[in-house]
Amino acid sequence: MQNMNHETTAATARHTALPDTVALEGEELVIIDQTELPRRLKLLHLSERYEIFEAIKSLRVRGAPAIGVAAAIGLHIAAHRKLTQEPDITSSAMLGHIAEERDYLASSRPTAVNLFWALDRMYARAASLADESPREITAGMRAEAVAALVALGYDGASAGRAVASVPDCDRVEDMIMQALRATTK
């Protein structure tokens, strides 16, 4: 893993605001490396599929909700990366790619219930947008990942940072509200 460069000691962390256990910043999954606690606080910035897979598998991210949210964010990142690499991808091909990535991430912890819940929720959201452009599918997945952050108890600051980094911020905010309404029903 190449992007794991933020580190602070536990003593320093006591005097500053602690980061979220799981967050979406730009197109990176940011997690606290749970394997380093309590010796030190180390943030991992993950953007590659194998990094996210390894973080889930090796329990660098721990706790059912955190694993679920990490997987949801990982699936969004995979879709976003595919769109960036292949801007002319069809919606059908995008959904096929998302299904492959969902299966890959699911294999990281085959018994983690929240992992499957989050991945199924993300795929269902993508599939519900099958008639839309791949860009809309990806935006809908980002909204769903942020809604998962909120639904599983992560604070609004993480969600706000995740939304603020999106060019079509108003559209994504609308999608998040739709996803949250669906979650609370």
C-alpha positions, 0 to 999 in steps of 0.5 A, spaced: 500 500 500 503 506 497 498 511 500 499 510 507 503 516 510 499 520 515 501 518 522 500 521 529 502 518 536 496 516 541 499 522 545 498 527 540 491 524 538 488 526 545 490 533 544 486 533 537 480 531 534 480 524 532 479 522 525 473 518 522 474 511 522 472 510 515 471 516 510 471 518 503 475 524 501 475 525 494 476 518 491 480 515 496 477 511 502 481 513 508 481 509 514 484 508 521 489 502 521 486 498 526 492 494 527 496 499 529 492 501 535 493 503 541 500 504 539 499 509 534 494 512 530 495 511 522 491 513 517 490 509 510 489 513 504 486 507 499 484 508 492 486 501 489 482 495 489 487 491 492 488 496 497 481 496 499 480 488 499 487 487 503 484 492 508 478 489 509 481 482 509 487 483 514 482 487 519 485 494 518 478 496 518 474 493 524 467 493 526 461 490 522 459 497 520 466 500 518 467 494 514 460 495 510 462 502 509 469 501 507 466 496 502 461 501 499 466 506 498 470 501 495 465 499 490 464 507 488 471 508 487 472 502 482 466 505 478 469 512 478 476 509 476 472 505 470 469 511 468 475 515 468 479 510 464 473 509 459 469 515 459 465 512 453 463 506 457 456 504 456 451 503 462 451 496 461 458 495 461 459 499 467 454 495 471 458 488 469 464 492 471 460 494 478 458 486 479 465 484 478 468 489 483 462 487 488 464 480 487 471 481 488 470 485 494 465 480 497 471 475 497 475 479 502 471 477 508 466 472 506 462 471 512 461 479 514 454 480 513 455 488 513 459 487 507 454 484 503 449 488 505 453 494 503 455 491 497 448 489 495 445 496 497 450 499 492 449 494 486 442 495 487 443 503 487 447 502 480 442 497 477 436 502 479 440 507 474 441 502 468 437 507 464 442 513 466 449 514 463 455 511 467 456 518 470 449 518 473 450 511 475 457 513 479 454 519 482 448 515 484 453 510 487 457 516 491 450 518 494 449 511 496 456 510 499 455 517 503 448 515 505 451 508 508 456 513 512 450 516 515 446 510 516 451 506 519 452 512 524 458 516 521 458 523 523 455 528 518 462 532 517 465 525 513 458 526 509 459 533 508 467 532 505 465 527 501 459 531 497 463 537 497 468 534 493 463 532 487 463 537 481 455 536 481 454 537 488 447 539 488 445 533 484 449 528 489 446 532 495 439 530 492 441 523 491 443 522 498 437 525 501 433 520 496 438 514 499 437 516 506 429 516 505 429 509 503 434 507 508 429 510 514 423 507 511 
